[in-house]
């Protein structure tokens, strides 16, 4: 603090009436209490409230600007306090050390009210008490809004982290969560569930011949075809590279065979236009299996993958069922 005003009253009636914290408060009702307060002028950057060295007092900003800074595990929070508002009131009410640092953001003039005097002023003025309640309720509302917005952004970030940016399908991070839930649900209720593993045939040849941008177009086209051939309840995932997997809840082996064949045929018929303007075609191989008692995500996907390998080993552009114990049926 670099300067203390020595007026009989630290602030004038006109200045008092301009302060938001004293809105609707009679100047005469608090004039006697103001005699025990003081005003000070501080330079920009001066620390006014320090949680490490707490000093209980109410600071009313008369002119200038104050900044509130709080450090937490989730990051740093900052806000500003405008003239007419105050800082330090929470520590006066609950007698707990401050949770945030308060600085003078620019050269500022402050009214300093000691805690006993602040409580006496609140006790003397019903309107002042209402002003504090209003101010605190507004801060709570604003904090709730900030929390809700942050939670929304976090959910968006988490959701985006579970989506493959190229194809728009969910990725393996999403798979680990949702497939585990679905396999547990199906095991617990003994519900039917089938799993697909699919692979784009000769995908490396596409990249080597037409380039990686063409390969991306093939991935996008195949992904869209997969989605178009499935039901809303089915769960397609880009497993990695040119591989895809799907969980089909409530689906029997026979129905899964029909869906797999529809997928295979739809991809084979699809015209895929490359960035060069050239049109090519792609094919997929599909391996699938039905859930058996005690299956885990890993075990059912491994059986579907074995069926996929068998389909590729037997000509590609084919569908293969693995019923377990390495019993394969090609279609």
C-alpha positions in Angstrom: 0.0 0.0 0.0 1.5 3.3 -0.9 -0.9 6.0 0.1 -3.6 6.5 2.8 -6.3 9.2 2.5 -6.8 11.1 5.7 -10.3 12.5 5.2 -12.7 12.4 8.1 -14.9 10.1 6.1 -13.0 7.8 3.8 -15.6 8.3 1.0 -18.1 11.0 0.2 -21.9 10.6 0.1 -21.9 10.8 -3.7 -19.2 8.2 -4.0 -21.0 5.9 -1.5 -24.2 6.1 -3.6 -22.4 5.1 -6.8 -21.1 1.8 -5.3 -23.0 -1.3 -6.2 -22.4 -2.9 -2.9 -24.2 0.0 -1.1 -27.1 0.1 -3.5 -30.3 1.2 -1.7 -28.4 1.6 1.5 -28.8 4.8 3.5 -25.6 6.7 3.8 -26.5 8.0 7.2 -27.1 4.4 8.5 -23.5 3.5 7.8 -21.6 6.9 8.1 -20.6 6.2 11.7 -19.2 2.8 10.7 -17.3 4.3 7.8 -15.4 6.5 10.2 -13.5 3.3 11.2 -12.6 2.5 7.7 -9.9 3.8 5.4 -9.1 4.2 1.7 -5.8 3.3 0.1 -4.4 3.6 -3.4 -2.4 0.7 -4.9 -0.4 0.2 -8.0 -1.0 -2.3 -10.7 0.2 -5.8 -9.8 0.0 -5.4 -6.0 -1.2 -8.5 -4.2 -4.3 -7.6 -2.1 -5.4 -11.1 -0.9 -2.9 -13.9 -0.4 -4.2 -17.4 0.6 -0.7 -18.2 1.9 -0.7 -15.2 4.2 -4.5 -14.6 4.9 -5.6 -11.3 6.3 -9.4 -11.1 6.9 -10.8 -7.8 5.5 -13.4 -6.6 3.1 -11.9 -4.7 0.1 -14.4 -2.5 -1.9 -13.1 -1.3 -5.2 -13.7 2.4 -5.6 -11.9 2.9 -8.9 -9.5 0.8 -11.1 -9.7 -3.0 -11.6 -9.0 -6.0 -9.5 -8.2 -9.5 -10.8 -9.0 -12.8 -9.1 -6.7 -15.8 -9.8 -7.3 -19.4 -8.5 -5.1 -22.4 -9.1 -6.7 -25.9 -9.2 -5.9 -29.4 -10.4 -8.1 -28.8 -13.5 -6.2 -25.6 -14.5 -6.1 -21.9 -13.7 -9.2 -19.7 -13.2 -9.2 -15.9 -13.5 -11.9 -13.2 -13.3 -12.1 -9.5 -12.8 -13.8 -7.3 -10.2 -15.3 -4.0 -11.3 -15.6 -0.8 -9.3 -18.4 -0.9 -6.8 -17.9 -4.6 -6.0 -15.7 -6.2 -3.4 -13.4 -9.0 -2.5 -12.6 -10.9 0.7 -16.2 -11.1 1.9 -16.2 -15.0 2.1 -13.4 -15.1 4.6 -15.3 -12.6 6.8 -18.4 -14.7 6.7 -16.9 -18.1 7.2 -13.6 -17.3 8.9 -11.8 -19.6 6.4 -8.7 -18.5 4.6 -9.2 -17.3 1.0 -9.1 -19.7 -1.8 -8.0 -17.2 -4.5 -5.3 -14.6 -5.0 -6.6 -11.0 -5.7 -4.4 -8.5 -7.4 -4.7 -4.9 -8.5 -5.0 -5.3 -12.3 -4.4 -1.6 -12.7 -3.8 1.4 -10.4 -6.8 1.3 -8.0 -8.4 3.0 -5.1 -9.8 0.8 -2.4 -12.0 1.1 0.7 -10.7 -1.2 3.4 -13.2 -2.5 6.0 -12.0 -4.7 8.9 -14.0 -7.8 9.5 -15.7 -6.7 12.8 -16.7 -3.5 11.2 -18.0 -5.2 8.1 -20.2 -7.6 10.2 -21.4 -4.6 12.3 -22.4 -2.8 9.1 -24.3 -5.8 7.8 -26.1 -6.1 11.1 -27.0 -2.4 11.0 -28.4 -2.4 7.4 -30.9 -4.9 6.1 -30.3 -3.6 2.6 -26.6 -4.1 2.8 -27.2 -7.7 3.9 -29.5 -8.2 0.8 -26.8 -6.7 -1.4 -24.3 -9.2 -0.2 -26.8 -12.1 -0.7 -27.5 -10.9 -4.2 -23.8 -10.6 -5.0 -23.1 -14.1 -3.7 -26.0 -15.6 -5.5 -24.9 -14.1 -8.7 -21.4 -15.5 -8.3 -22.9 -18.9 -7.6 -25.1 -18.7 -10.7 -22.1 -17.7 -12.8 -19.9 -20.4 -11.3 -22.6 -23.0 -12.0 -22.8 -21.8 -15.6 -19.1 -22.0 -16.0 -19.1 -25.5 -14.5 -21.9 -26.6 -16.8 -20.1 -25.2 -19.8 -16.8 -26.8 -18.8 -18.6 -30.2 -18.3 -20.1 -29.8 -21.8 -16.8 -29.0 -23.3 -15.2 -32.0 -21.5 -17.9 -34.3 -22.8 -17.4 -33.0 -26.3 -13.6 -33.5 -26.0 -14.1 -37.0 -24.6 -16.6 -37.9 -27.4 -14.3 -36.5 -30.1 -11.5 -38.6 -28.6 -13.6 -41.7 -29.2 -14.4 -40.9 -32.9 -12.1 -41.6 -35.8 -11.6 -38.3 -37.5 -11.3 -39.7 -41.0 -14.3 -42.0 -41.2 -16.6 -40.7 -38.5 -16.9 -44.1 -37.0 -16.1 -44.8 -33.3 -12.6 -45.9 -32.5 -11.1 -48.5 -30.2 -11.2 -46.3 -27.2 -15.0 -46.2 -27.6 -15.0 -50.0 -28.3 -13.3 -50.8 -25.0 -16.1 -49.1 -23.1 -19.2 -49.8 -25.1 -18.3 -53.4 -26.3 -17.5 -54.3 -22.7 -20.9 -53.1 -21.5 -22.7 -54.9 -24.4 -20.9 -58.2 -23.8 -21.6 -58.1 -20.1 -25.3 -57.3 -20.8 -25.6 -60.1 -23.3 -23.9 -62.6 -21.0 -26.0 -61.6 -18.0 -29.3 -61.9 -19.9 -28.2 -64.7 -22.3 -29.0 -62.4 -25.2 -27.9 -63.1 -28.7 -25.0 -61.1 -30.0 -22.8 -61.4 -33.1 -19.5 -59.8 -33.9 -18.0 -58.9 -37.3 -14.4 -58.4 -38.2 -13.9 -56.9 -41.7 -10.9 -56.0 -43.8 -10.6 -54.1 -47.1 -9.0 -56.5 -49.6 -5.7 -55.5 -51.2 -5.8 -52.1 -49.4 -2.0 -51.7 -49.6 -2.3 -52.1 -53.4 -4.7 -49.1 -53.5 -2.3 -47.0 -51.5 0.7 -48.0 -53.6 -1.1 -47.5 -56.9 -3.2 -44.5 -56.3 -1.7 -42.8 -53.2 -2.7 -42.4 -49.7 -5.4 -39.8 -50.5 -7.1 -42.4 -52.6 -6.7 -44.8 -49.7 -8.5 -42.4 -47.5 -11.4 -42.1 -50.0 -11.7 -45.9 -50.0 -11.8 -45.9 -46.2 -14.5 -43.2 -46.1 -16.6 -44.9 -48.8 -16.4 -48.3 -47.1 -17.2 -46.8 -43.7 -20.3 -45.1 -45.1 -21.4 -48.3 -46.8 -21.0 -50.2 -43.5 -23.2 -47.6 -41.7 -25.8 -47.7 -44.4 -26.2 -51.4 -44.2 -26.5 -51.6 -40.4 -29.3 -50.9 -38.0 -29.2 -48.0 -35.5 -28.6 -50.4 -32.7 -25.5 -51.9 -34.3 -22.1 -50.7 -33.2 -19.5 -50.2 -36.0 -15.9 -49.3 -35.1 -12.8 -48.6 -37.1 -10.6 -51.1 -35.5 -7.4 -49.9 -37.1 -5.9 -49.3 -40.5 -8.3 -50.9 -43.0 -10.0 -53.1 -40.4 -13.5 -52.7 -39.0 -15.5 -54.4 -36.3 -19.2 -54.4 -35.5 -21.2 -55.7 -32.6 -24.7 -56.6 -33.5 -26.9 -56.9 -30.4 -29.9 -59.3 -30.5 -28.7 -60.9 -33.7 -28.7 -64.6 -34.5 -26.1 -66.3 -36.6 -28.5 -66.6 -39.6 -29.4 -62.9 -39.5 -25.8 -62.0 -39.1 -25.0 -64.0 -42.2 -27.6 -62.0 -44.2 -26.2 -58.7 -42.9 -22.6 -59.7 -43.6 -23.4 -60.7 -47.2 -25.3 -57.5 -47.7 -22.3 -55.6 -46.5 -19.9 -57.5 -48.8 -22.1 -57.1 -51.8 -22.8 -53.4 -51.2 -19.1 -52.6 -50.9 -18.4 -54.5 -54.1 -21.0 -52.6 -56.1 -20.0 -49.1 -54.8 -18.3 -46.7 -57.1 -15.5 -44.9 -55.3 -14.4 -41.7 -56.9 -10.8 -40.7 -56.2 -9.4 -37.2 -56.0 -8.0 -37.6 -59.5 -11.5 -38.2 -60.8 -10.9 -41.8 -61.5 -13.5 -44.4 -60.2 -12.4 -47.6 -58.6 -14.1 -50.5 -56.7 -13.1 -52.2 -53.5 -14.1 -55.4 -51.8 -14.1 -56.6 -48.2 -13.7 -59.9 -46.4 -16.0 -60.5 -43.4 -15.5 -62.9 -40.5 -18.2 -63.3 -37.9 -19.2 -65.3 -34.9 -22.0 -65.5 -32.3 -21.5 -64.9 -28.6 -21.1 -68.0 -26.4 -21.4 -68.3 -22.7 -18.6 -66.5 -20.8 -17.4 -64.6 -23.8 -15.3 -61.4 -23.3 -14.8 -58.7 -25.8 -11.4 -60.1 -26.6 -12.5 -63.7 -27.1 -15.5 -62.9 -29.4 -13.4 -60.5 -31.5 -10.6 -63.1 -31.7 -13.1 -65.7 -33.1 -14.4 -63.2 -35.6 -10.8 -62.3 -36.6 -10.0 -66.0 -37.2 -13.0 -66.2 -39.5 -11.8 -63.1 -41.3 -8.4 -64.6 -41.8 -10.0 -67.8 -43.1 -12.1 -65.7 -45.6 -9.0 -63.9 -46.9 -7.1 -67.1 -47.2 -9.8 -68.6 -49.3 -10.1 -66.0 -52.0 -11.1 -62.7 -50.3 -14.4 -60.9 -50.9 -16.1 -63.6 -48.9 -18.0 -64.1 -45.7 -16.9 -66.7 -43.1 -18.6 -67.9 -39.9 -16.6 -69.3 -37.0 -18.8 -71.4 -34.7 -16.0 -72.1 -32.3 -13.3 -74.8 -32.0 -11.9 -73.6 -35.4 -15.0 -74.8 -37.2 -15.4 -72.4 -40.2 -18.1 -72.1 -42.8 -17.5 -70.1 -46.0 -20.3 -68.3 -47.8 
